[in-house]
């Protein structure tokens, strides 16, 4: 089972990235698809537009964002995308990409924590 890591989508790809998956619902501004060097874009695993807008990447709201997002991940559509991330992790290193400036308080961080801790099964 591979390790799950997070990176900014705007950072250049590195040799140790393994599978590179964009976990944002919206394509990152200013990046072409070939420049991003993606394995896959799983927009269905991203938080809902409503949750993303409510959160606004406010560090004071991160705990509540995390709780709400984990609940959203139980929706069938998001569950399927989460299962795909588990499948990719099973093949080696998985790098979750986000355009967010502060990756540590992003959905990518929540997903990486969930997948790395093994708490990803109901």
SEGU-757454 format. One record per residue: x, y, z of N, C-alpha, C in turn. Coordinates in nm, 4 decimals, m for minus. Layout:
# residues N
X;Y;Z;X;Y;Z;X;Y;Z
...
***
This chain:
# residues 122
0.0841;m0.1176;0.0000;0.0000;0.0000;0.0000;0.0888;0.1242;0.0000
0.0566;0.2163;m0.0884;0.1382;0.3364;m0.1027;0.1026;0.4444;m0.0030
0.1904;0.5411;0.0031;0.1699;0.6576;0.0880;0.0913;0.7621;0.0100
0.0103;0.8385;0.0809;m0.0655;0.9457;0.0190;m0.0044;1.0776;0.0641
0.0268;1.1623;m0.0328;0.0841;1.2932;m0.0022;0.0043;1.4017;m0.0722
0.0281;1.5252;m0.0351;m0.0427;1.6386;m0.0946;0.0575;1.7380;m0.1512
0.0156;1.8056;m0.2571;0.0992;1.9091;m0.3190;0.0089;2.0107;m0.3861
0.0648;2.1275;m0.4089;m0.0069;2.2288;m0.4865;m0.0020;2.1919;m0.6337
m0.1120;2.2106;m0.7009;m0.1195;2.1797;m0.8440;m0.0208;2.2642;m0.9241
0.0100;2.3838;m0.8771;0.1004;2.4736;m0.9496;0.2475;2.4371;m0.9332
0.2808;2.3482;m0.8389;0.4204;2.3054;m0.8213;0.4560;2.2035;m0.9291
0.5803;2.2054;m0.9761;0.6184;2.1085;m1.0800;0.6148;1.9647;m1.0272
0.5883;1.8719;m1.1182;0.5859;1.7301;m1.0825;0.7247;1.6864;m1.0361
0.7265;1.5889;m0.9444;0.8515;1.5316;m0.8938;0.8523;1.3826;m0.9209
0.9691;1.3252;m0.9264;0.9833;1.1817;m0.9554;0.9038;1.0942;m0.8592
0.9021;1.1288;m0.7316;0.8377;1.0443;m0.6309;0.6879;1.0650;m0.6166
0.6260;1.1409;m0.7059;0.4833;1.1703;m0.6932;0.3941;1.0485;m0.7129
0.4359;0.9534;m0.7912;0.3498;0.8399;m0.8223;0.2293;0.8867;m0.9015
0.1119;0.8331;m0.8695;m0.0111;0.8769;m0.9360;m0.0444;1.0177;m0.8884
m0.0707;1.1063;m0.9822;m0.1026;1.2466;m0.9512;m0.2485;1.2715;m0.9835
m0.3268;1.3023;m0.8777;m0.4718;1.3164;m0.8943;m0.5165;1.4537;m0.8436
m0.5816;1.5274;m0.9312;m0.6394;1.6561;m0.8939;m0.7700;1.6295;m0.8207
m0.7849;1.6869;m0.6993;m0.9042;1.6634;m0.6174;m0.9864;1.7909;m0.5985
m0.9736;1.8851;m0.6907;m1.0529;2.0082;m0.6919;m1.1708;1.9904;m0.7869
m1.2809;2.0572;m0.7560;m1.3976;2.0530;m0.8444;m1.3765;2.1421;m0.9665
m1.2991;2.2484;m0.9504;m1.2752;2.3461;m1.0564;m1.1302;2.3333;m1.1042
m1.1104;2.3414;m1.2350;m0.9753;2.3326;m1.2915;m0.8909;2.4511;m1.2433
m0.7630;2.4276;m1.2038;m0.6775;2.5364;m1.1551;m0.6516;2.6427;m1.2620
m0.6710;2.7666;m1.2237;m0.6493;2.8785;m1.3135;m0.5046;2.8844;m1.3614
m0.4874;2.9099;m1.4883;m0.3538;2.9318;m1.5424;m0.2746;2.8060;m1.5723
m0.3341;2.6894;m1.5576;m0.2617;2.5644;m1.5858;m0.3255;2.4909;m1.7031
m0.2410;2.4485;m1.7958;m0.2907;2.3672;m1.9063;m0.2916;2.2210;m1.8619
m0.3727;2.1401;m1.9257;m0.3842;2.0000;m1.8862;m0.2528;1.9246;m1.9017
m0.1775;1.9516;m2.0077;m0.0501;1.8801;m2.0248;0.0562;1.9285;m1.9274
0.0499;2.0533;m1.8849;0.1481;2.1053;m1.7899;0.1291;2.0449;m1.6502
0.0075;2.0083;m1.6176;m0.0221;1.9546;m1.4845;0.0259;1.8110;m1.4675
0.0442;1.7375;m1.5750;0.0964;1.6004;m1.5696;0.0133;1.5144;m1.4730
m0.1146;1.5025;m1.5051;m0.2104;1.4314;m1.4204;m0.2257;1.2855;m1.4586
m0.2506;1.2042;m1.3586;m0.2962;1.0682;m1.3823;m0.4469;1.0715;m1.4033
m0.5133;1.1537;m1.3203;m0.6587;1.1586;m1.3225;m0.7080;1.2872;m1.2562
m0.8280;1.3288;m1.2921;m0.8957;1.4404;m1.2256;m1.0231;1.3840;m1.1658
m1.0284;1.3768;m1.0329;m1.1459;1.3214;m0.9636;m1.2258;1.4342;m0.8990
m1.2967;1.5094;m0.9799;m1.3719;1.6219;m0.9245;m1.4875;1.5769;m0.8365
m1.5331;1.4508;m0.8532;m1.6435;1.4017;m0.7707;m1.6047;1.3801;m0.6243
m1.4756;1.3761;m0.5940;m1.4326;1.3590;m0.4553;m1.4197;1.4953;m0.3840
m1.4292;1.6022;m0.4598;m1.4152;1.7371;m0.4031;m1.5375;1.7737;m0.3186
m1.5202;1.8678;m0.2269;m1.6354;1.9136;m0.1479;m1.7396;1.9793;m0.2385
m1.8623;1.9811;m0.1920;m1.9684;2.0484;m0.2667;m1.9348;2.1964;m0.2815
m1.9926;2.2575;m0.3826;m1.9729;2.4011;m0.4043;m2.0183;2.4796;m0.2817
m2.1307;2.4381;m0.2239;m2.1832;2.5083;m0.1056;m2.0832;2.5014;0.0107
m2.0286;2.3833;0.0365;m1.9333;2.3684;0.1464;m1.8050;2.4466;0.1177
m1.7582;2.4391;m0.0048;m1.6351;2.5103;m0.0421;m1.6520;2.6612;m0.0226
m1.7663;2.7135;m0.0659;m1.7903;2.8578;m0.0520;m1.8055;2.8972;0.0949
m1.8760;2.8151;0.1740;m1.8913;2.8446;0.3170;m1.7548;2.8479;0.3854
m1.6709;2.7509;0.3535;m1.5403;2.7381;0.4180;m1.4478;2.8540;0.3812
m1.4337;2.8827;0.2545;m1.3489;2.9929;0.2104;m1.2043;2.9827;0.2562
m1.1585;2.8659;0.2909;m1.0223;2.8396;0.3401;m0.9864;2.9250;0.4609
m1.0868;2.9479;0.5445;m1.0678;3.0198;0.6708;m1.0135;2.9196;0.7731
m0.8896;2.9390;0.8198;m0.8297;2.8438;0.9150;m0.9171;2.8186;1.0384
m0.9922;2.9184;1.0814;m1.0789;2.9013;1.1987;m1.1962;2.8077;1.1711
m1.2285;2.7851;1.0451;m1.3399;2.6976;1.0089;m1.2932;2.5575;0.9679
m1.1631;2.5322;0.9699;m1.1127;2.4054;0.9171;m1.1701;2.2833;0.9886
m1.1793;2.2858;1.1203;m1.2329;2.1715;1.1947;m1.3746;2.1383;1.1526
m1.4591;2.2409;1.1439;m1.5974;2.2213;1.1009;m1.6025;2.1794;0.9542
m1.5158;2.2388;0.8704;m1.5077;2.1993;0.7297;m1.4749;2.0510;0.7182
m1.3745;2.0080;0.7943;m1.3324;1.8673;0.7900;m1.4494;1.7742;0.8255
m1.5207;1.8074;0.9334;m1.6343;1.7247;0.9763;m1.7440;1.7190;0.8691
m1.7769;1.8345;0.8130;m1.8815;1.8393;0.7100;m1.8369;1.7646;0.5839
m1.7100;1.7819;0.5485;m1.6574;1.7165;0.4285;m1.6556;1.5646;0.4451
m1.6163;1.5170;0.5615;m1.6174;1.3726;0.5869;m1.7592;1.3165;0.5748
m1.8582;1.3931;0.6174;m1.9978;1.3495;0.6001;m2.0339;1.3454;0.4512
m1.9897;1.4460;0.3771;m2.0178;1.4477;0.2324;m1.9550;1.3285;0.1614
m1.8410;1.2844;0.2086;m1.7713;1.1727;0.1437;m1.8483;1.0410;0.1533
m1.9547;1.0385;0.2322;m2.0382;0.9184;0.2423;m2.1438;0.9128;0.1325
m2.1617;1.0233;0.0586;m2.2536;1.0239;m0.0554;m2.2032;0.9242;m0.1595
m2.2930;0.8495;m0.2238;m2.2509;0.7462;m0.3196;m2.1550;0.7953;m0.4287
m2.1821;0.9126;m0.4848;m2.0959;0.9660;m0.5916;m1.9537;0.9905;m0.5400
m1.9448;1.0507;m0.4220;m1.8129;1.0788;m0.3641;m1.7464;0.9500;m0.3144
m1.8266;0.8565;m0.2653;m1.7734;0.7268;m0.2187;m1.7023;0.6553;m0.3329
m1.7624;0.6585;m0.4489;m1.7039;0.5935;m0.5657;m1.5686;0.6573;m0.6007
m1.5620;0.7888;m0.5960;m1.4355;0.8586;m0.6240;m1.3326;0.8279;m0.5150
m1.3770;0.8204;m0.3896;m1.2870;0.7860;m0.2797;m1.2333;0.6436;m0.2975
m1.3184;0.5530;m0.3412;m1.2738;0.4161;m0.3696;m1.1673;0.4150;m0.4780
m1.1819;0.5019;m0.5770;m1.0804;0.5118;m0.6830;m0.9471;0.5579;m0.6248
m0.9499;0.6517;m0.5301;m0.8260;0.6954;m0.4641;m0.7628;0.5793;m0.3870
m0.8453;0.4992;m0.3194;m0.7944;0.3818;m0.2475;m0.7264;0.2851;m0.3448
m0.7885;0.2667;m0.4606;m0.7333;0.1773;m0.5622;m0.5959;0.2273;m0.6093
m0.5847;0.3559;m0.6351;m0.4567;0.4137;m0.6783;m0.3515;0.4045;m0.5679
m0.3926;0.4268;m0.4439;m0.3010;0.4155;m0.3295;m0.2481;0.2735;m0.3182
m0.3296;0.1766;m0.3513;m0.2884;0.0368;m0.3458;m0.1784;0.0020;m0.4447
m0.1596;0.0856;m0.5454;m0.0582;0.0604;m0.6480;0.0739;0.1316;m0.6198
0.0783;0.2175;m0.5185;0.2017;0.2912;m0.4884;0.1702;0.4301;m0.4373
0.2673;0.5177;m0.4457;0.2506;0.6544;m0.3964;0.1381;0.7243;m0.4719
0.0591;0.7986;m0.3967;m0.0515;0.8758;m0.4518;m0.0333;1.0200;m0.4072
m0.0288;1.1113;m0.5023;m0.0156;1.2532;m0.4711;m0.1457;1.3235;m0.5073
m0.2087;1.3832;m0.4056;m0.3329;1.4575;m0.4242;m0.2980;1.6035;m0.4510
m0.3485;1.6555;m0.5601;m0.3178;1.7918;m0.6017;m0.4373;1.8836;m0.5816
m0.4073;2.0053;m0.5375;m0.5097;2.1076;m0.5207;m0.4498;2.2429;m0.5573
m0.5330;2.3318;m0.6063;m0.4865;2.4664;m0.6402;m0.4818;2.5561;m0.5171
m0.5357;2.5106;m0.4071;m0.5383;2.5879;m0.2831;m0.3983;2.6285;m0.2410
m0.3851;2.7522;m0.1947;m0.2523;2.8007;m0.1519;m0.2017;2.7286;m0.0269
m0.2910;2.7065;0.0700;m0.2518;2.6408;0.1945;m0.3039;2.4966;0.1938
m0.2220;2.4077;0.1424;m0.2607;2.2677;0.1253;m0.2964;2.2028;0.2590
m0.2342;2.2458;0.3680;m0.2566;2.1843;0.4990;m0.3984;2.2017;0.5522
m0.4728;2.2971;0.4981;m0.6113;2.3159;0.5413;m0.7058;2.3022;0.4212
m0.6765;2.2055;0.3366;m0.7556;2.1830;0.2154;m0.8237;2.0469;0.2199
m0.9097;2.0231;0.1222;m0.9720;1.8914;0.1107;m0.8669;1.7855;0.0819
m0.7584;1.8219;0.0133;m0.6508;1.7255;m0.0134;m0.5908;1.6759;0.1178
m0.5738;1.7663;0.2145;m0.5191;1.7270;0.3450;m0.6152;1.6337;0.4183
m0.7443;1.6625;0.4116;m0.8440;1.5769;0.4759;m0.8410;1.4380;0.4126
m0.8373;1.4334;0.2800;m0.8331;1.3047;0.2091;m0.7057;1.2270;0.2411
m0.5917;1.2943;0.2402;m0.4650;1.2268;0.2689;m0.4660;1.1685;0.4097
m0.5151;1.2455;0.5052;m0.5232;1.1979;0.6430;m0.6144;1.0760;0.6519
m0.7281;1.0833;0.5880;m0.8237;0.9731;0.5876;m0.7617;0.8467;0.5282
m0.6966;0.8600;0.4149;m0.6383;0.7450;0.3460;m0.5139;0.6915;0.4163
m0.4292;0.7787;0.4688;m0.3079;0.7357;0.5365;m0.3354;0.6692;0.6704
m0.4385;0.7147;0.7395;m0.4705;0.6593;0.8712;m0.5481;0.5295;0.8617
m0.5939;0.4967;0.7427;m0.6698;0.3733;0.7256;m0.8117;0.3845;0.7762
m0.8548;0.5051;0.8137;m0.9906;0.5244;0.8614;m1.0854;0.5533;0.7480
m1.0606;0.4909;0.6349;m1.1379;0.5254;0.5168;m1.2473;0.4248;0.4848
m1.2763;0.3349;0.5734;m1.3848;0.2386;0.5515;m1.4944;0.2630;0.6544
m1.6170;0.2491;0.6121;m1.7293;0.2644;0.7080;m1.7398;0.1422;0.7940
***
